[in-house]
Every structure is written in C-alpha cells, then in structure tokens.
Amino acid sequence: MDEHSTSIAHPPSGASPLSIAMIGTRGVPAAYGGFETAVEEVGRRLADRGHRVTVYTRGSESREREYLGMTVVHLAALRQKQLETLSHTGLSTAHAVLRHRPDVAFVFNAANSPFVPFLRARRIPVALHMDGLEWRRSKWGPRGKAYYRWAETHGVRTADALIADAPGIADYYDHQFGVPTELIRYGAPILATPDPALLEPLGLTPGGYHLVVARFEPENHVREIVEGYASSAAQRPLVVVGSAPYSADYTQAITAAANGDDRIRLLGGVYDQDLLDALYAQAHTYLHGHSVGGTNPSLLRAMGAGTAVIAFDITFNREVLDGEGEFFRTAADAGAAVTRAEADPERIADLAARSQERARAAFRWDAVADHYEDLAVRLAHGESIHRTARRARRRADEWDPAAS
C-alpha cells in the first residue's frame, strides 16, 4: 500500500445508521461497468447493515423504487456523450440537496466534481471516487481531455475524501497533487462453474476458446488482440464480446482485422449475465487489453472465474494479477501468448488456479463494503482533507505509471 494513501481494515463497531447517497453512475441494477457493480455490491451490503442507501439511476429498464434494500431514484439524462453523465449528476445533486439531504454522499467519476461544492454547501460531506486516468482515453478530443484534467484538480480541491481503486491511482494523486487518498478496491465475484449448456447455442465448448470482453476503444487494445490472434497458428477460436457506442471507426478496424478468419467470433454486447459468466468461466484464456484505469472489473471477473489471463503489460494489470498471468505489449506478443497457452495447457491450468486464489484473498466485496462504511462514518463525524487539499496544485512533470 502506498504510504500516502489510507485504507481501513475493519468497519466501525456500534455505528449508528447513516443516510448514504450514491451519485454519478448509471445506478442499479448493475448492467454496465465497474462503478455500477461497486454501487450494487457495496450499497446492498450497507443496506443489510441498517444504513439507508439511496442510489441515483438513469436509463434502467426497471422502474422499481427499491432494489436489494436500496432506495432507487430514477432521473433523466441527456443522451449525448459529453453531457449524459453530467446532466444526470446535476439532477441527482439537486434532488439530494433539496429533497433528500443525506448524511454522506459518494460521488463517482472525477468528471462530476463540479457538483461537489453544491453538496458540501448543504453540509453534506462528499467522497469522490476518482476512477482511472480518464483524460488519457482516446474517445475524448482535446476539449474533453482538458475538461477531465481540470475536473481532477477541482475534485482534489473540493472533496472531503478521494477514493482510489488501485495503488497506482493513489500514487498518481500523491505525485501530482500531494494529497492522500482512500485506497478501496473492487471485489471479485468467485464464480461456481456455470452451466456449460449455455455455450451450446454459440457452438462453443468448455476450455475450447479464448475470450475478450471490452468496450471497443483504442486503449483497450482489442484491435491488437484480434490482429495478433489472426496472425497466430491458434486452433481454439477467439470470442470477442463488446461494442463501441461512440467509436464506429474503431469498430470497423476490429471488424476488418477479423475479416476472413472463421476462427474469430465477434459477438457484440452480451447482457445476459448468466451467459457472460459462463463465457468467462469456460474460456481457455481471457485476453485483457485495458491500459487506462486502476482495478478493472472485467479482469477481476476473469480471475474470479478461474480463467488464466493474458493481460496488457502495464502497472495496473501486473499489480492486480500479482504476476499470475501472461503479459503482452504488441499484436505479435498477444498472438505468441495465445499460441503458448494452447501448447501448454497444464501451465495455463496452474495460472488459472493461482489467479483465482489471488481474487479470493485480495478482492472481497465484504471487505470493500467495510471500507466504504468506515469512510462514511468518519466523514459524517467531520473528517475531511478539504482544509489542506483545497490549495493543492498539479505538478508540472507528468506521472509515469511504469515507475510507480
């Protein structure tokens, strides 16, 4: 753990129930990414412990006002890439300030930092989950990248606490701003073996394919994985799950790389959770190309499913796996790793078992909920970094993730 981050190992004893708001995500039921999964898994556990948890939700097909013990508030959002999150968070903040008035608010995504002062003005302490290094994502143009850089700084200066989901993210905020963070990881679902019959309609067999699950964005290196696989002598098919709602050009590049190779199966988005779990658990290997961000939920799901991982070689992925995987940097590397995996199934089985044990020991949702609960109690009792962090300045020199 980084010496400048904080992490609490046990929940407070005898804590009074709190009213806790979770703002800034698509909400529950979780059907998208890491934020939504964290909100559902943490929120349900906090509700089980007697806290009053309110989750602000957008775009859910379900209109239920209660889910797994949490109160669900459905609010609108503008369906436009640059404004969807901000518009929904703005409405959620207004509701929290004018109608709800929680004891503590967890706001997810540094992009939502402009709304933190409005919550604090009503004496609602705020923990801001900073996520990964969003300004490095290729889907944002120059203005989007500049906004995320500004929003990070604004969040540092205005929030009562900052949440980092990986040591590398904590290192980043220490290096760039000299501020402490709360190191709170995601949990990994430990999957019992799903029904292999779910794979039959897809013509797949247990252990008989390689898997990719990712949004189609350049920093997730799906094209490099497909190109590397296509140039390899692999026998097991490559199954690619994902899409790109805002990146048609990149999707076309992936499709072109797979064109003519009947070993490559592009499934698009898969939203049936049982089928997705079966795909993770029955794969020979899972190829993980994500390079921007901290602890990635897709990687944790593969580890928890007991599947060997071939991951893009970056600090975040090496730390999560604790070295229990194969790593690649280029398309050629990815193709060579797949070929080696097929040639040595005993080694792959050993990697799979060790990565699942790593998931079981280090990424437990109960422990994650403990940390959120402890932080909520401390914030409700007046703890805050705001007095010192409000004067923070970004360092001019860039942070190097390879050196962290």
C-alpha positions in Angstrom: 0.0 0.0 0.0 1.3 3.5 -0.8 2.4 5.4 2.3 0.4 8.4 1.3 -3.0 6.6 0.9 -5.2 5.3 3.6 -7.2 2.1 3.9 -9.2 0.9 6.9 -9.3 -2.9 7.5 -12.3 -3.1 9.7 -15.8 -1.5 9.9 -16.6 0.7 12.9 -18.3 -1.1 15.8 -21.7 0.1 17.0 -22.0 2.8 14.3 -25.4 4.5 14.1 -27.3 4.0 10.8 -26.5 6.7 8.2 -28.3 8.1 5.2 -25.9 7.5 2.3 -26.4 8.7 -1.3 -24.6 7.2 -4.3 -24.4 9.6 -7.2 -22.9 9.8 -10.6 -23.3 6.3 -12.2 -26.0 4.6 -14.2 -27.1 3.1 -11.0 -28.8 -0.2 -10.3 -29.5 -2.9 -11.3 -25.8 -3.1 -12.4 -25.7 -3.8 -16.1 -22.7 -1.8 -17.4 -19.3 -1.3 -15.8 -17.2 -1.1 -12.6 -18.9 1.8 -11.0 -22.4 0.3 -11.3 -21.1 -3.1 -9.9 -19.5 -1.3 -7.0 -22.6 0.7 -6.2 -24.8 -2.5 -6.2 -22.4 -4.7 -4.3 -21.5 -2.1 -1.7 -24.9 -0.5 -1.5 -26.7 -3.8 -0.8 -24.3 -4.6 2.0 -24.6 -1.2 3.6 -28.4 -1.6 3.4 -28.1 -5.0 5.0 -26.2 -3.4 7.9 -29.1 -0.9 8.5 -27.9 2.1 6.6 -30.4 4.0 4.4 -28.8 3.8 0.9 -30.2 5.9 -2.0 -28.9 5.2 -5.5 -29.5 7.7 -8.3 -30.2 5.8 -11.5 -30.6 6.6 -15.2 -31.6 4.5 -18.2 -32.8 1.5 -16.2 -35.5 -0.7 -17.8 -36.7 -1.5 -14.3 -38.6 1.4 -12.6 -38.6 -0.2 -9.2 -38.1 2.3 -6.4 -36.4 -0.3 -4.2 -33.7 -2.8 -5.1 -31.8 -5.1 -2.8 -32.7 -2.9 0.2 -31.6 0.3 -1.5 -33.9 3.2 -2.4 -33.7 3.9 -6.2 -34.3 7.4 -7.6 -34.8 7.4 -11.3 -33.8 10.7 -13.0 -33.3 11.7 -16.7 -30.1 12.4 -18.6 -29.3 14.0 -22.0 -28.4 11.2 -24.5 -25.2 12.8 -25.7 -21.7 11.5 -25.0 -20.3 14.7 -23.4 -23.4 15.6 -21.4 -25.1 12.3 -20.3 -23.2 11.8 -17.1 -23.0 15.5 -16.2 -26.7 16.1 -16.8 -27.8 13.2 -14.7 -25.4 14.0 -11.9 -26.7 17.6 -11.9 -30.3 16.5 -11.4 -29.2 13.9 -8.8 -27.3 16.6 -6.9 -30.3 18.9 -6.9 -32.5 16.1 -5.6 -30.0 15.3 -2.9 -29.6 18.9 -1.8 -33.3 20.0 -2.0 -35.2 16.8 -1.1 -33.0 14.1 0.3 -30.2 15.7 2.4 -28.2 12.5 3.1 -25.6 12.3 5.9 -22.8 11.4 3.4 -22.6 11.3 -0.4 -20.4 9.1 -2.5 -19.9 10.7 -5.9 -18.4 8.5 -8.7 -16.3 9.8 -11.5 -13.9 12.8 -11.3 -15.9 14.4 -14.2 -18.7 15.0 -11.7 -16.5 17.1 -9.4 -18.3 20.4 -10.4 -21.3 19.3 -8.3 -19.3 18.5 -5.1 -19.4 22.1 -3.8 -23.2 22.2 -4.1 -23.4 19.1 -1.8 -20.9 20.5 0.6 -22.7 23.9 0.7 -25.6 21.9 2.3 -23.1 20.4 4.8 -23.2 17.0 3.0 -19.7 15.5 3.2 -18.5 14.1 -0.1 -16.2 11.3 -1.0 -15.3 11.5 -4.7 -14.3 8.2 -6.5 -11.6 9.3 -8.9 -11.7 6.2 -11.2 -8.8 5.9 -13.7 -6.9 8.4 -15.8 -9.9 9.3 -18.0 -8.1 12.1 -19.8 -5.9 9.5 -21.4 -8.8 7.9 -23.2 -8.7 8.3 -26.9 -12.5 8.7 -27.2 -12.1 12.2 -25.8 -11.0 15.1 -28.1 -8.7 17.9 -26.9 -11.6 19.7 -25.1 -12.8 16.5 -23.4 -9.2 15.7 -22.2 -8.7 19.3 -20.9 -12.0 19.1 -19.1 -11.0 15.9 -17.3 -7.7 17.3 -16.3 -9.5 20.4 -14.9 -12.1 18.2 -13.2 -9.4 16.1 -11.4 -7.9 19.3 -10.0 -11.3 20.6 -9.0 -12.2 17.4 -7.3 -9.0 17.3 -5.3 -9.6 20.9 -4.1 -13.3 20.5 -3.2 -14.0 16.9 -1.9 -13.8 15.7 1.7 -12.1 12.5 0.6 -10.8 11.0 -2.6 -11.2 7.3 -3.4 -8.6 5.4 -5.5 -9.3 1.9 -6.6 -5.7 0.8 -7.1 -2.2 1.7 -5.7 -1.2 3.2 -9.0 -4.1 5.7 -8.8 -3.2 6.6 -5.3 0.4 7.1 -6.5 -0.8 9.4 -9.2 -2.7 11.7 -6.8 0.2 11.7 -4.4 2.7 12.6 -7.2 0.6 15.1 -9.0 -1.1 16.9 -6.0 0.5 15.6 -2.8 -2.9 14.6 -1.4 -3.9 11.4 0.5 -6.5 9.0 -0.9 -8.6 6.2 0.4 -7.4 3.0 -1.2 -10.6 1.0 -1.7 -10.5 -1.8 -4.3 -13.3 -3.5 -6.2 -14.4 -7.0 -5.3 -14.1 -10.1 -7.5 -17.1 -12.5 -7.9 -15.9 -16.0 -7.2 -17.9 -18.0 -9.8 -19.1 -21.5 -9.3 -18.8 -23.4 -12.6 -21.8 -22.1 -14.7 -23.8 -24.4 -16.8 -21.7 -25.3 -19.9 -25.0 -25.9 -21.8 -25.3 -22.1 -22.0 -22.5 -22.2 -24.6 -24.1 -24.7 -26.9 -26.2 -22.2 -28.9 -22.9 -20.4 -29.7 -21.2 -23.6 -30.8 -18.6 -23.3 -28.0 -17.2 -26.0 -25.7 -15.6 -25.6 -22.2 -12.0 -24.8 -22.5 -12.3 -24.6 -26.2 -11.9 -20.9 -26.9 -10.1 -17.7 -25.9 -12.1 -14.7 -24.7 -12.0 -10.9 -24.9 -14.6 -8.7 -23.1 -14.1 -5.0 -23.6 -15.6 -1.8 -24.9 -14.1 -1.1 -28.4 -11.8 1.7 -27.6 -8.1 2.0 -28.6 -6.8 2.0 -25.1 -8.4 -1.4 -24.6 -6.2 -2.9 -27.4 -9.0 -5.1 -28.9 -7.7 -4.5 -32.4 -4.1 -5.6 -31.4 -5.5 -8.7 -29.8 -7.6 -9.6 -32.9 -4.7 -8.8 -35.2 -2.2 -10.9 -33.1 -4.6 -13.8 -32.9 -5.3 -13.7 -36.7 -1.6 -14.0 -37.4 -1.1 -16.9 -35.0 -1.5 -20.6 -35.5 -4.0 -20.9 -32.7 -6.6 -23.6 -33.1 -9.2 -22.6 -30.4 -11.5 -19.8 -31.6 -11.2 -16.2 -30.3 -14.6 -15.0 -28.9 -14.9 -11.2 -28.7 -17.6 -9.6 -26.6 -18.0 -5.9 -26.8 -19.1 -2.8 -28.8 -18.4 0.9 -29.0 -21.4 3.2 -28.9 -19.3 6.2 -29.7 -16.5 4.7 -31.8 -17.7 3.4 -35.2 -14.3 3.8 -36.8 -12.5 1.7 -34.3 -15.3 -1.0 -34.5 -14.7 -1.1 -38.3 -11.0 -1.5 -37.8 -11.6 -4.5 -35.5 -14.1 -6.0 -38.0 -11.6 -5.6 -40.8 -8.9 -7.3 -38.7 -11.2 -10.3 -38.2 -12.5 -10.4 -41.7 -12.0 -13.7 -43.4 -10.8 -15.6 -40.3 -13.5 -18.0 -39.3 -11.7 -18.6 -36.0 -12.7 -15.2 -34.8 -16.2 -14.7 -33.4 -17.4 -11.1 -32.9 -20.5 -11.5 -30.6 -21.2 -7.8 -29.9 -22.5 -6.8 -26.5 -23.7 -9.7 -24.2 -26.1 -8.5 -21.5 -27.2 -11.9 -20.2 -25.2 -12.2 -17.0 -25.5 -15.9 -16.8 -24.2 -16.3 -20.3 -21.4 -13.8 -19.7 -20.4 -15.7 -16.5 -20.3 -19.0 -18.5 -18.1 -17.4 -21.2 -15.6 -16.2 -18.5 -15.6 -19.4 -16.6 -15.3 -21.8 -19.5 -12.6 -20.0 -21.6 -9.1 -21.4 -22.0 -7.7 -17.9 -21.6 -9.0 -14.4 -21.1 -7.2 -11.6 -23.0 -7.3 -8.3 -21.2 -6.1 -5.3 -23.2 -7.2 -2.4 -20.8 -4.4 0.1 -20.2 -6.1 3.1 -18.7 -7.5 2.9 -15.2 -6.9 1.1 -12.0 -8.5 -2.1 -10.8 -10.6 -3.3 -13.8 -13.8 -5.3 -13.0 -13.5 -7.4 -16.2 -10.1 -8.6 -15.1 -11.4 -9.4 -11.6 -14.3 -11.3 -13.1 -12.0 -13.5 -15.2 -9.7 -14.1 -12.2 -12.7 -15.0 -10.0 -14.0 -17.3 -12.7 -10.8 -19.3 -12.5 -9.6 -18.4 -16.0 -5.9 -17.8 -16.9 -5.3 -14.2 -18.0 -3.1 -12.7 -20.8 -3.0 -9.0 -20.0 -1.7 -5.8 -21.5 1.6 -5.1 -19.8 1.0 -2.1 -17.5 1.5 -1.5 -13.8 -2.2 -1.6 -13.0 -2.7 -5.1 -14.5 0.5 -6.6 -13.1 -0.4 -5.4 -9.6 -4.0 -6.8 -9.7 -2.7 -10.2 -11.0 0.3 -10.1 -8.7 2.3 -11.5 -11.6 0.0 -14.5 -12.0 -0.6 -14.2 -15.7 0.9 -13.7 -19.2 1.6 -10.2 -20.5 1.8 -8.6 -23.9 2.5 -5.2 -25.4 2.1 -5.7 -29.2 -0.2 -7.6 -31.5 2.7 -10.1 -32.1 3.1 -10.6 -28.3 -0.6 -11.3 -28.0 -0.6 -13.9 -30.8 2.6 -15.6 -29.3 0.9 -15.7 -25.9 -2.2 -17.4 -27.3 0.0 -20.0 -29.1 2.0 -20.7 -25.9 -1.2 -21.1 -24.0 -2.5 -23.8 -26.4 0.8 -25.6 -26.3 1.0 -25.9 -22.5 -2.5 -26.5 -21.0 -1.0 -27.6 -17.7 0.7 -24.3 -17.1 -2.5 -22.5 -18.1 -4.5 -24.5 -15.6 -1.9 -23.6 -12.9 -2.1 -19.9 -13.7 -5.9 -20.0 -13.6 -5.9 -21.6 -10.1 -3.4 -19.1 -8.8 -5.2 -16.1 -10.2 -8.5 -17.3 -8.7 -6.8 -17.7 -5.3 -5.5 -14.1 -5.7 -9.0 -12.9 -6.4 -10.4 -14.8 -3.4 -7.8 -13.5 -1.0 -7.4 -9.9 -2.1 -10.7 -8.7 -3.7 -13.6 -9.4 -1.3 -16.8 -7.4 -1.6 -17.4 -7.7 2.1 -14.1 -6.1 2.8 -14.8 -3.4 0.3 -18.1 -2.6 2.0 -16.3 -2.4 5.3 -14.0 0.3 3.9 -16.9 2.3 2.5 -18.8 2.1 5.8 -15.8 3.2 7.8 -15.2 6.1 5.5 -18.9 7.1 5.6 -18.8 7.2 9.4 -15.6 9.2 9.5 -17.0 11.8 7.1 -20.2 12.0 9.0 -18.2 12.8 12.1 -16.3 15.6 10.4 -13.2 14.1 9.0 -12.1 15.8 5.8 -9.0 16.5 3.7 -10.5 19.7 2.4 -8.7 22.2 4.6 -5.3 21.2 3.2 -6.3 19.8 -0.2 -8.1 23.0 -1.3 -4.8 24.6 -2.0 -3.3 21.7 -4.0 -1.5 22.4 -7.2 -0.8 20.0 -10.0 2.9 19.2 -10.6 4.2 20.2 -14.0 6.0 16.9 -14.6 3.9 14.0 -15.8 3.4 10.9 -13.7 4.9 7.7 -15.2 2.7 4.6 -14.4 5.6 2.3 -15.3 7.7 3.9 -12.5 5.0 3.7 -9.8 
